[in-house]
Amino acid sequence: MAAKISLCILTQLIFLISLQGGPILAQDGPSGEPAQEDQAISGQQPISDAAYQMPTSGRSLKDSVVMNSRNKAGFSLGLFGLYDRTILESEPVSDTDTREMLVLPTVFINLGRRKTQFHVDYSLEQRFFSDATNLGDLTFHTGNVSFVSMPNRHWTFIATDEVRSAPSDLLSLSGGFSPGLPIENPIGPGISGYSYERVFMNRGAAQLNYSPDRKTSIGFQGNSQVFRYETSGVNDTDAFNVGTNFERKLSRRYDMNIDFMYGRYETASGVRQDELKRLSGGLGYQISKKWRLFGNGGVEWVDTPGHSYIPSYFSAAIGRTTDLSIFSISYTKAAQYQLGTPQLNNTHTISLSIDQRLTSKSSLTLGAYYYRTEPYAEHVLQNTFISGAGFKYLLFRYIMASISGNYEYQDRAFNLDNSVPLKRLEIYAGIEIILPGVSRH
């Protein structure tokens, strides 16, 4: 099964590369400031795009190589020792401690430079347990493709895609925390720790922006997400969203926007067919050259089998972007789909992320995400908290030392009877070899 999934992922990546811009999910979205070409530390800079309110491009040592348009191709290999502790708060208490060896190879390609940029990467995360057996296939496959074109100052096109095959109940290191969690993501990134199946996921998005003048921007966007479970197809899900937005700069510091989105979420078995329509508007405030504040509110129309709901929608975020760091904190109240569950949920999301280049030889990444999820029809709450931290230090130009940790808490699974709270802690440390090497300038 793993071989078939690997072949499927490879085939999709080759197909997307040949198209150079099929439907694609942004791992790296544009910031609210104009692009600065050829930054030595921050690598490939995001292109200006008013529709993305928070920055997402990384500043870490590894990102400065992988996402740098100067590096046309490269390779990295991570070798880690990993400690994994899982606690199910049942009677008697059930604890599982495992010690693992982890190998993480990554390959990447960057094409283009100024008006057009193309990036593709693939990583394989393989775990080797020293004291556990019969745990199934624990291999993570992750591939990312992004294409950005800005032929002139009026038009911008962005397309991204992420393909992943992984166990749904484990935290991934390669596909883990990214700085600047997008607040306008109608499909939530939340996971269910009680879904133990292997999942194939394909998440793609595309966006076209037109700016007739320096104060006005009109955007059209769409995204799709596919979830396929290995052993049970009941929760196999197809989701897509399309929308449009209008932005107008009111003054040097203020701008306003109006957005409309339509989404449809279906299980492949036909058990559920949910629809979502959203109308919202908001204001943005450029506090300073580097700081931005944004707020958006409106109404949603949620249609599920046999029921209709009209909940309110709200999102707010504040962020800071420099050549050396990215900081963002956001809150969103919206209808979202949560991996491991078969329906749309009323979700409150709070996220905090920091990606900081400390010195020419070190970088720090922090991320924390909280989800409060409630199905519209069942009124059963589920709380999920995920956090992570990572530190990298350049030993030599081609070798980095890394130490990181992830923590997950989930109080119960509303789609499983008699479920109990889950806690999971992962700590790993090791070295990463990267070619070409990290520039210290």
Secondary structure, DSSP 8 states (H G I E B T S, - for coil): -HHHHHHHHHHHHHHHHHHTSSSB--SS---SS---TTBTTTBS-----TT--S-----STTHHHHT-TT--EEEEEEEEEEEEEEEE--SS-EEEEEEEEEEEEEEEEEEE-SSEEEEEEEEEEEEEESS--------EEEEEEEEEE-SSSSEEEEEEEEEEEEETTS--STT---SS--S--SS-----TT--SEEEEEEEEEEEEEEEETTEEEEEEEEEEEEEESS--TT-EEEEEEEEEEEEE-SSSEEEEEEEEEEEEEETTSS-EEEEEEEEEEEEEE-SSSEEEEEEEEEEEEEETTEEE--EEEEEEEEEE-SSEEEEEEEEEEEEE-TTSSSEEEEEEEEEEEEEEEETTEEEEEEEEEEEEEETTT---EEEEEEEEEEEEEEETTEEEEEEEEEEEE---TTSTT---EEEEEEEEEEEEEES-----
